[in-house]
């Protein structure tokens, strides 16, 4: 009963944090408000939430990583794959080595393996926090796509590196050859399980829906269970549940292109996932704030054990680690951009020379957030011999401090750096949108012509079907011609409305099928198709009886 009450209290705090963030005279990132609110709750209510690492990891990470993989724009991911891979893989290894060695040098009492584990979990970035910070100054789309792609992949790479470091801390041994072979198994098997689980479930779901009909509630529940199923199955076979959840999300985005789900299912499912994402991210930061007083106390004790007897060393460590993360990221981004330009010149392409503001903005946008917090809280509580895990409380405090400081630095610096920042233009989205809308409209006209003929054939009131179809086809022709759609003022009898409704549903279905076909053939971006399909789904939900 106490755990249920605490969970409800946390959800209430998440709701209140959103209201408080809008009411504050100073614009603060929502995660900072949630951390502050959680700290206030920890001091006043004394909930004493005990976080079991493996349960915490299972509840929070699979759905968040799954949703990232599901919704990330795939075209941006493939177009800037070189830059994204350099940031998501190369920068993670660079960060683990550089920051890990720095932490061990600063705090000799923290074993090198634990320092590497802390550095690994500090490497993933959080684009959700960045977009919340930069709401006042929009982030250029291409930069946001790079940050999203980096975050999707470095979540997995950082957490896998942390897993190796923790294993080394627990066993006291580390073999590079063994680690490489293990990593290959973790990656390949984890990705294969994520893809396989999602593909099998979606095929079975579509088969059952065609045979028995579709019920929105069960469809939404299936989508919620997929990431947990992929994660647990991968962990059962001792491979990466993290990569399984990410690959399951990516597979889900492609499986959705079949267009099998009902419009109302997609609309409701999107709302449920938005709510889940908001709730999980919010609870993570509120829990961080609630744990903050005890984290600070335990970190101070660990610091005294390390030979430092003044509390000033705690914030000093956080500042130094943040500075090291920023410096390493700036250096890596500068080298990465130069390397990208060199490759482009060799291929005969001319790229705009990135200015210092672009490099600084990309570096400062490396904000740490929910994944870092979820990961650091999963450090083992004890060693195999029953002794406490070394420097666990200090590591949690340092990760917490880095999250808070990176949020503050980005909230101050990003609006200045992003103001008026120009990036190479995206592939003409407006042209793609015009092509997609026109193709969908032509498909709808053909479907309506076929359906009205089928419905009116041999009927005495066939002219009603012809009139209703003509009105709808005129709307689609106006869309193709680019003319504004005019409102319909005439009042039709119920029979005519029913005819028009059925034809309209047929046209919307044809539009959606054509958009999914364009997505499968890669003629338009997944992001654009998702936007247009959502418009059609909302229209279908509006007109459905």
Long-range contacts (C-beta under 8 A, 24 or more apart in sequence): 6-47, 6-49, 9-41, 9-45, 9-47, 10-283, 10-286, 10-287, 10-290, 11-279, 11-283, 13-37, 13-38, 13-41, 13-282, 13-286, 14-278, 14-279, 14-282, 14-283, 14-286, 17-282, 17-286, 18-282, 27-136, 27-411, 28-411, 29-129, 29-132, 29-133, 29-407, 29-410, 29-411, 30-132, 30-282, 31-129, 31-132, 31-281, 31-285, 31-369, 31-370, 31-403, 31-407, 32-404, 32-407, 32-408, 32-411, 34-282, 34-285, 34-286, 34-288, 34-289, 35-285, 35-286, 35-288, 35-289, 35-292, 35-403, 35-404, 36-289, 37-286, 37-289, 38-285, 38-286, 38-287, 38-288, 38-289, 38-290, 38-291, 38-292, 39-289, 39-290, 39-292, 39-293, 40-289, 41-286, 41-289, 41-290, 42-289, 42-290, 42-291, 42-292, 42-293, 42-294, 43-293, 47-290, 49-287, 49-290, 49-291, 51-287, 51-291, 51-377, 53-377, 53-378, 53-379, 53-380, 53-381, 54-378, 56-374, 56-377, 56-378, 57-374, 57-375, 57-377, 57-378, 58-228, 58-231, 58-232, 60-280, 60-283, 60-284, 60-370, 60-374, 61-159, 61-231, 61-242, 61-245, 61-371, 61-374, 61-375, 62-227, 62-228, 62-230, 62-231, 62-241, 62-245, 63-224, 63-227, 63-228, 63-245, 63-276, 63-277, 63-280, 64-277, 64-280, 64-281, 64-370, 64-371, 64-374, 65-152, 65-155, 65-156, 65-227, 65-242, 65-245, 65-246, 65-249, 65-371, 66-226, 66-227, 66-230, 66-245, 66-246, 66-248, 66-249, 66-252, 67-249, 67-273, 67-276, 67-277, 68-148, 68-151, 68-152, 68-155, 68-246, 68-249, 69-152, 69-245, 69-246, 69-247, 69-248, 69-249, 69-250, 69-252, 69-253, 70-249, 70-250, 70-252, 70-253, 71-249, 71-253, 71-530, 72-148, 72-149, 72-152, 72-250, 73-145, 73-148, 73-525, 73-526, 73-527, 74-250, 74-253, 74-525, 74-526, 74-527, 75-427, 75-525, 75-526, 75-527, 76-141, 76-142, 76-145, 76-146, 76-148, 76-149, 76-426, 76-527, 77-145, 77-148, 77-149, 77-152, 79-427, 80-142, 80-145, 80-146, 80-149, 81-149, 82-340, 82-343, 83-146, 83-336, 83-337, 83-340, 84-146, 84-149, 84-150, 84-153, 85-153, 86-332, 86-336, 86-339, 86-340, 87-146, 87-150, 87-154, 87-332, 87-333, 87-336, 88-149, 88-150, 88-151, 88-152, 88-153, 88-154, 88-157, 89-153, 89-154, 89-157, 90-332, 90-336, 91-123, 91-150, 91-154, 91-328, 91-329, 91-332, 91-336, 92-120, 92-123, 92-124, 92-154, 92-157, 92-158, 92-161, 93-161, 94-328, 94-332, 95-119, 95-120, 95-122, 95-123, 95-325, 95-328, 95-329, 96-120, 96-123, 96-161, 96-165, 98-324, 98-328, 99-321, 99-324, 99-325, 99-328, 100-165, 102-320, 102-321, 102-324, 103-321, 103-398, 106-317, 106-320, 107-306, 107-317, 107-391, 107-394, 108-306, 109-302, 109-305, 109-306, 109-307, 109-390, 109-391, 110-306, 110-390, 110-391, 110-394, 110-395, 111-169, 111-390, 111-391, 113-165, 113-166, 113-168, 113-169, 113-174, 114-165, 114-169, 114-389, 114-390, 114-391, 114-392, 114-395, 116-161, 116-165, 116-168, 117-162, 117-165, 117-166, 117-169, 117-379, 117-395, 118-376, 118-395, 118-398, 118-399, 120-158, 120-159, 120-161, 120-162, 120-164, 120-165, 121-158, 121-159, 121-162, 121-372, 121-375, 121-376, 121-399, 122-158, 122-321, 122-325, 122-368, 122-372, 122-399, 122-402, 123-154, 123-157, 123-158, 123-161, 124-151, 124-154, 124-155, 124-158, 124-159, 124-368, 124-371, 124-372, 124-375, 125-150, 125-151, 125-154, 125-365, 125-366, 125-367, 125-368, 125-369, 126-151, 126-367, 126-368, 126-369, 126-370, 126-371, 126-372, 127-151, 127-365, 128-277, 128-281, 128-369, 128-370, 129-367, 129-369, 129-370, 129-407, 129-410, 130-365, 130-367, 130-410, 130-414, 133-367, 133-407, 133-410, 133-411, 133-414, 133-415, 134-410, 134-414, 134-415, 134-418, 136-415, 137-414, 137-415, 137-418, 137-419, 138-418, 139-365, 139-418, 140-418, 140-421, 140-422, 140-423, 141-423, 141-426, 142-423, 142-424, 142-425, 142-426, 143-358, 143-361, 143-362, 143-365, 143-421, 143-423, 146-362, 147-362, 147-365, 151-371, 152-246, 153-246, 155-242, 155-246, 155-371, 156-240, 156-242, 156-243, 156-246, 158-371, 158-375, 159-242, 159-371, 159-375, 160-186, 160-187, 160-240, 160-242, 160-243, 162-375, 163-240, 166-379, 166-380, 169-389, 169-390, 170-380, 170-383, 170-384, 171-384, 185-238, 185-239, 186-239, 186-240, 186-243, 187-240, 187-243, 188-239, 189-234, 189-237, 189-239, 189-240, 190-234, 190-239, 190-240, 190-241, 190-242, 190-243, 190-244, 190-247, 191-243, 191-244, 191-247, 192-247, 193-230, 193-233, 193-234, 193-237, 193-239, 193-244, 193-247, 194-230, 194-234, 194-243, 194-244, 194-245, 194-246, 194-247, 194-248, 194-249, 194-250, 194-251, 195-247, 195-248, 195-251, 197-226, 197-229, 197-230, 197-233, 197-244, 197-248, 198-226, 198-230, 198-247, 198-248, 198-251, 198-252, 198-255, 199-251, 199-255, 201-226, 201-229, 202-251, 202-252, 202-255, 202-258, 205-260, 206-258, 206-260, 209-260, 209-261, 210-260, 214-261, 214-262, 214-265, 216-262, 216-264, 216-265, 216-268, 216-269, 219-261, 219-262, 219-265, 219-269, 220-265, 220-268, 220-269, 220-272, 223-252, 223-269, 223-273, 224-272, 224-276, 226-252, 253-526, 257-516, 257-519, 257-520, 257-529, 258-516, 259-512, 259-513, 259-516, 259-533, 263-508, 263-512, 263-536, 263-537, 263-538, 263-540, 263-541, 263-544, 264-537, 264-540, 264-541, 264-544, 266-533, 266-534, 266-537, 267-534, 267-537, 267-538, 267-541, 270-534, 280-370, 281-369, 281-370, 284-370, 284-373, 284-374, 285-370, 285-373, 288-373, 288-400, 288-403, 291-396, 292-400, 295-393, 295-396, 295-397, 295-400, 296-397, 298-393, 298-394, 298-396, 298-397, 299-393, 299-394, 299-396, 299-397, 299-398, 301-393, 302-391, 302-393, 302-394, 302-397, 303-394, 306-391, 306-394, 314-397, 314-401, 315-401, 317-398, 317-401, 318-398, 318-401, 318-402, 318-405, 319-405, 321-398, 321-401, 321-402, 322-401, 322-402, 322-405, 322-406, 322-409, 325-366, 325-402, 325-406, 326-363, 326-364, 326-366, 326-409, 329-362, 329-363, 329-366, 330-359, 330-360, 330-363, 333-359, 333-362, 333-363, 334-359, 351-424, 352-424, 357-417, 357-421, 358-421, 358-423, 360-413, 360-417, 361-414, 361-417, 361-418, 361-421, 364-409, 364-410, 364-413, 364-414, 364-417, 365-410, 365-414, 366-406, 367-406, 367-407, 367-410, 368-399, 368-402, 368-403, 368-406, 368-407, 369-403, 369-407, 372-399, 372-402, 372-403, 373-399, 373-400, 373-403, 376-400, 427-525, 429-525, 429-528, 432-524, 432-525, 432-528, 433-524, 433-528, 433-532, 435-523, 435-524, 436-515, 436-518, 436-524, 436-528, 436-529, 436-532, 437-479, 437-532, 438-479, 438-480, 439-514, 439-515, 439-518, 440-510, 440-511, 440-512, 440-514, 440-515, 440-532, 441-476, 441-477, 441-479, 441-480, 441-511, 442-476, 442-480, 442-514, 443-510, 443-511, 443-513, 443-514, 444-476, 444-506, 444-507, 444-508, 444-510, 444-511, 444-514, 445-473, 445-476, 445-477, 445-507, 446-510, 447-506, 447-507, 447-509, 447-510, 448-472, 448-473, 448-476, 448-503, 448-506, 448-507, 448-510, 449-473, 451-502, 451-503, 451-506, 452-503, 455-499, 455-502, 455-503, 461-495, 464-495, 464-496, 464-499, 465-499, 465-503, 467-496, 468-492, 468-496, 468-499, 468-500, 468-503, 469-503, 471-500, 472-500, 472-503, 472-504, 472-507, 476-507, 501-543, 501-545, 504-543, 505-540, 505-543, 505-544, 508-536, 508-539, 508-540, 508-543, 511-536, 512-536, 512-537
